[in-house]
Amino acid sequence: MNILFYGAGVLGSLYAARLQEAGHDVSVLARGQRLADLCEHGIVLEEAATGRRSTTRVRVVEQLAPEDAYDLIVLLVRKNQVSTVLPALATNCNTPNVLFMVNNAAGPGEIVHALGPERVLLGFPGAGGQRDGHVVRYNHVSGLVQPTTFDELDGRITPRLRRVAGAFRSAGFPVALSRNIDAWLKTHVALVSPIANAIYLAGGDNYRLAHTRDGVVLMIRAIRESFRVLQALRVPITPPKLRAIDWVPEPVLVAAMQRALDTNWAEVVMARHANVARDEMQQLAIEFQALARTASVRTPAMDYLATFIDPDVPPVGEGSAQIKLDWRPVWRTLGALGTLAGLGLGLGLLRRRRR
């Protein structure tokens, strides 16, 4: 497959290199210093977990001309950059398939208006990291948690979708096909926006956030508020396993998230990206706040965390633990378990008496 990666950041570089190594004909569009780095060094990847490095040479281009023809263009840029890229994609009519692997809470309307529905595929990556000079340091996200995901606008599993998924699978990426990618993307923003903004609350430091309970509590409450927004708009939480965030007791979630945040993985995949993408996180916060207004759902925790996107807002003191944990779901859960146990005991005694 002849593929152009429009965007030479961490994820564009990672996917481009792996697909080139898998035998596909890959080009990367880059500009400025990144263009110079790719021409001189190629794509240099370093796996954060092992320190293992690889170098892959790909074709590098500076622009997308109207007459250029590819089997697939993969757009991997920040959401706030999409509008500036759409004109070039719209005039390039020789490429029938354009895959947008971009955060998006606003829906695909702008993209479809520019390109037409027949050219558009939507998806999302399953990795994260940062660039250090010409070296891309990355970490995969477990395929059980977040595989590289693809979908058609209408949820159909089409031959072209299978071809695209097969290309990425051939490069070693865990792949999933969604039936409702718009819901998947909105749910993803409902998660990552509060997480990133809580990291900003802790001065951009995931370890500091892990030891600042108030920040983690606000993060969980903001995610739950965001889920209520989606539910009010009849957008299903996707994938469904994430609904567990609504019923797992807050103290349990806080403890689990503190442990998850206190890791190098969280630094590479969450904090480093958040710290170089405040402009994108601002855009996502605006998009989700618009959804909240449409749904008429109050989102005090989400709105408060969003204030920390501004780097001039001072972080919360490390170790802050003034917010009381909400134990009520714990008592309700224990009460329900007690009721079930009581019913079981009563049924057991009744059976014995009948004997």
DRENDRENSE-946040 format. One record per residue (C-alpha): z, x, y; residue in three letters. Coordinates in pm, whole numbers, padded with zeros to 5 digits, always signed. Layout:
<rs>
ZXYALA/...
</rs>
This chain:
<rs>
+00000+00000+00000MET/-00091+00123+00349ASN/+00222+00073+00559ILE/+00314+00141+00923LEU/+00680+00165+01016PHE/+00715+00060+01378TYR/+01041+00231+01468GLY/+01153+00580+01368ALA/+01529+00541+01387GLY/+01771+00573+01098VAL/+01643+00283+00890LEU/+01275+00320+00973GLY/+01297+00685+00873SER/+01487+00614+00552LEU/+01255+00342+00426TYR/+00941+00528+00536ALA/+01042+00843+00350ALA/+01136+00664+00029ARG/+00817+00455+00024LEU/+00605+00764+00089GLN/+00779+00939-00201GLU/+00707+00634-00419ALA/+00333+00683-00367GLY/+00257+00452-00076HIS/+00044+00559+00223ASP/+00303+00556+00502VAL/+00269+00610+00877SER/+00551+00608+01132VAL/+00515+00514+01498LEU/+00736+00731+01719ALA/+00753+00851+02076ARG/+00923+01117+02286GLY/+01162+01358+02119GLN/+01157+01166+01792ARG/+00780+01211+01776LEU/+00820+01585+01832ALA/+01095+01609+01568ASP/+00887+01428+01306LEU/+00582+01644+01373CYS/+00789+01963+01346GLU/+01040+01882+01071HIS/+00916+01571+00892GLY/+01171+01307+00797ILE/+01493+01490+00711VAL/+01743+01269+00531LEU/+02102+01352+00444GLU/+02300+01122+00218GLU/+02640+01089+00385ALA/+02831+01051+00060ALA/+02696+01367-00106THR/+02549+01581+00173GLY/+02224+01602-00025ARG/+01918+01660+00196ARG/+01551+01586+00149SER/+01241+01639+00364THR/+00938+01410+00353THR/+00616+01446+00546ARG/+00450+01129+00672VAL/+00164+01054+00908ARG/+00295+01010+01264VAL/+00124+00797+01530VAL/+00208+00736+01895GLU/+00075+00382+01935GLN/-00063+00077+01758LEU/-00421+00015+01868ALA/-00585-00329+01838PRO/-00837-00194+01585GLU/-00581-00026+01355ASP/-00561-00179+01008ALA/-00263-00165+00774TYR/-00166-00372+00474ASP/+00181-00411+00621LEU/+00363-00331+00944ILE/+00742-00305+00913VAL/+00930-00351+01239LEU/+01271-00180+01239LEU/+01401-00185+01597VAL/+01697-00334+01781ARG/+01680-00705+01854LYS/+01670-00649+02229ASN/+01354-00437+02183GLN/+01152-00696+01992VAL/+01007-00868+02301SER/+00858-00541+02426THR/+00686-00476+02092VAL/+00535-00821+02035LEU/+00231-00777+02267PRO/+00106-00473+02071ALA/+00158-00655+01740LEU/-00015-00967+01868ALA/-00332-00780+01971THR/-00351-00595+01639ASN/-00523-00869+01438CYS/-00643-00638+01158ASN/-00299-00627+00994THR/-00230-00953+00808PRO/+00139-00895+00729ASN/+00417-00804+00973VAL/+00770-00773+00834LEU/+01053-00804+01089PHE/+01368-00635+00955MET/+01572-00710+01265VAL/+01905-00873+01355ASN/+01834-01224+01479ASN/+02063-01515+01565ALA/+01812-01696+01787ALA/+01563-01782+01512GLY/+01199-01676+01467PRO/+01048-01892+01742GLY/+00950-01609+01979GLU/+00798-01406+01695ILE/+00600-01699+01554VAL/+00472-01793+01899HIS/+00338-01440+01953ALA/+00189-01370+01609LEU/+00142-01705+01437GLY/+00335-01810+01126PRO/+00079-01683+00877GLU/+00137-01315+00964ARG/+00518-01316+00977VAL/+00764-01209+00708LEU/+01136-01177+00774LEU/+01389-00950+00609GLY/+01682-00717+00654PHE/+01773-00366+00538PRO/+02053-00261+00306GLY/+02163+00068+00458ALA/+02313+00220+00771GLY/+02376+00553+00939GLY/+02302+00764+01243GLN/+02071+01037+01368ARG/+02208+01382+01448ASP/+01924+01565+01617GLY/+01631+01552+01376HIS/+01855+01479+01075VAL/+01910+01120+00959VAL/+02249+01070+00792ARG/+02262+00748+00594TYR/+02459+00543+00346ASN/+02327+00269+00120HIS/+02502-00066+00114VAL/+02575-00178-00241SER/+02308-00409-00378GLY/+02590-00645-00476LEU/+02695-00668-00111VAL/+02370-00648+00084GLN/+02042-00570-00091PRO/+01725-00523+00108THR/+01629-00887+00161THR/+01293-01058+00222PHE/+01162-01411+00274ASP/+00872-01619+00397GLU/+00937-01841+00698LEU/+00929-02152+00479ASP/+01135-02010+00192GLY/+00849-01996-00058ARG/+00823-01705-00303ILE/+00459-01613-00246THR/+00239-01345-00406PRO/+00246-01136-00088ARG/+00625-01159-00073LEU/+00643-01033-00430ARG/+00405-00747-00345ARG/+00615-00639-00049VAL/+00938-00666-00247ALA/+00777-00470-00530GLY/+00682-00188-00294ALA/+01040-00151-00173PHE/+01174-00186-00526ARG/+00941+00094-00640SER/+01110+00317-00380ALA/+01450+00262-00544GLY/+01597-00003-00313PHE/+01790-00301-00454PRO/+01586-00604-00345VAL/+01660-00977-00311ALA/+01432-01266-00217LEU/+01593-01529+00004SER/+01509-01899+00020ARG/+01647-01940+00373ASN/+01618-01617+00567ILE/+01698-01780+00902ASP/+02037-01891+00767ALA/+02084-01545+00610TRP/+02017-01372+00944LEU/+02241-01607+01141LYS/+02522-01555+00889THR/+02474-01180+00914HIS/+02513-01189+01292VAL/+02821-01412+01248ALA/+02970-01119+01057LEU/+02843-00806+01231VAL/+02891-00920+01589SER/+03271-00970+01555PRO/+03301-00650+01351ILE/+03116-00440+01610ALA/+03304-00597+01898ASN/+03637-00534+01725ALA/+03535-00169+01686ILE/+03474-00160+02063TYR/+03820-00314+02112LEU/+03954-00007+01930ALA/+03762+00237+02148GLY/+03466+00264+01911GLY/+03681+00407+01630ASP/+03689+00226+01295ASN/+03996+00423+01181TYR/+04181+00324+01496ARG/+04082-00038+01436LEU/+04211-00017+01078ALA/+04554+00070+01220HIS/+04542-00191+01498THR/+04629-00516+01324ARG/+04564-00737+01628ASP/+04202-00621+01638GLY/+04150-00699+01271VAL/+04314-01042+01309VAL/+04088-01125+01604LEU/+03785-01001+01409MET/+03860-01232+01114ILE/+03928-01528+01342ARG/+03603-01461+01530ALA/+03407-01455+01202ILE/+03565-01786+01099ARG/+03480-01935+01439GLU/+03122-01816+01396SER/+03104-01977+01053PHE/+03227-02305+01203ARG/+02945-02283+01458VAL/+02688-02249+01179LEU/+02844-02531+00978GLN/+02836-02758+01285ALA/+02465-02680+01322LEU/+02409-02748+00949ARG/+02315-02386+00889VAL/+02439-02295+00539PRO/+02652-01981+00507ILE/+02415-01746+00325THR/+02472-01593+00077PRO/+02721-01860-00040PRO/+02976-01603-00163LYS/+03064-01536+00202LEU/+03224-01880+00220ARG/+03527-01713+00062ALA/+03614-01584+00411ILE/+03703-01943+00502ASP/+03953-02000+00221TRP/+04105-01658+00150VAL/+04440-01651+00338PRO/+04434-01460+00665GLU/+04702-01203+00565PRO/+04499-01115+00254VAL/+04179-01074+00456LEU/+04357-00861+00716VAL/+04492-00624+00450ALA/+04153-00600+00278ALA/+03966-00535+00601MET/+04216-00273+00715GLN/+04156-00086+00391ARG/+03776-00121+00418ALA/+03772-00003+00780LEU/+03981+00305+00702ASP/+03691+00477+00522THR/+03408+00719+00588ASN/+03168+00449+00469TRP/+03280+00219+00752ALA/+03237+00506+00997GLU/+02879+00577+00888VAL/+02756+00222+00832VAL/+02957+00028+01092MET/+03108+00236+01372ALA/+02833+00489+01433ARG/+02567+00222+01456HIS/+02785+00003+01678ALA/+02849+00290+01918ASN/+02480+00361+01976VAL/+02373-00005+01983ALA/+02588-00175+02248ARG/+02272-00312+02407ASP/+02176-00483+02081GLU/+02530-00613+02025MET/+02525-00758+02377GLN/+02202-00939+02292GLN/+02345-01073+01965LEU/+02662-01192+02137ALA/+02453-01381+02392ILE/+02244-01541+02117GLU/+02546-01651+01917PHE/+02732-01782+02222GLN/+02425-01998+02286ALA/+02455-02138+01933LEU/+02825-02210+01993ALA/+02743-02405+02311ARG/+02480-02607+02124THR/+02733-02685+01852ALA/+03014-02761+02103SER/+03247-02540+01900VAL/+03522-02344+02076ARG/+03516-01971+01999THR/+03808-01807+02187PRO/+03845-01505+01955ALA/+03471-01442+01946MET/+03442-01468+02325ASP/+03741-01239+02383TYR/+03607-00969+02152LEU/+03268-00986+02326ALA/+03429-00865+02650THR/+03482-00524+02487PHE/+03106-00467+02460ILE/+03137-00352+02820ASP/+03236+00016+02793PRO/+03436-00014+03115ASP/+03682-00256+02950VAL/+03975-00045+02822PRO/+04053-00064+02449PRO/+04364-00227+02308VAL/+04651+00007+02233GLY/+04642+00159+01886GLU/+04884-00001+01644GLY/+04907-00326+01839SER/+05047-00599+01610ALA/+05163-00875+01844GLN/+04951-01161+01708ILE/+05131-01359+01440LYS/+04949-01383+01111LEU/+04857-01735+01003ASP/+05044-01786+00676TRP/+04977-02161+00654ARG/+04682-02133+00415PRO/+04903-01919+00190VAL/+05164-02195+00167TRP/+04893-02455+00111ARG/+04742-02241-00165THR/+05081-02185-00329LEU/+05158-02555-00293GLY/+04830-02648-00459ALA/+04897-02403-00741LEU/+05247-02545-00778GLY/+05108-02897-00796THR/+04855-02796-01060LEU/+05127-02616-01257ALA/+05347-02925-01234GLY/+05066-03148-01355LEU/+05001-02913-01643GLY/+05369-02911-01739LEU/+05388-03291-01713GLY/+05079-03337-01932LEU/+05226-03094-02185GLY/+05552-03289-02205LEU/+05363-03616-02233LEU/+05162-03485-02527ARG/+05480-03371-02702ARG/+05639-03713-02661ARG/+05331-03882-02807ARG/+05362-03662-03111ARG/
</rs>
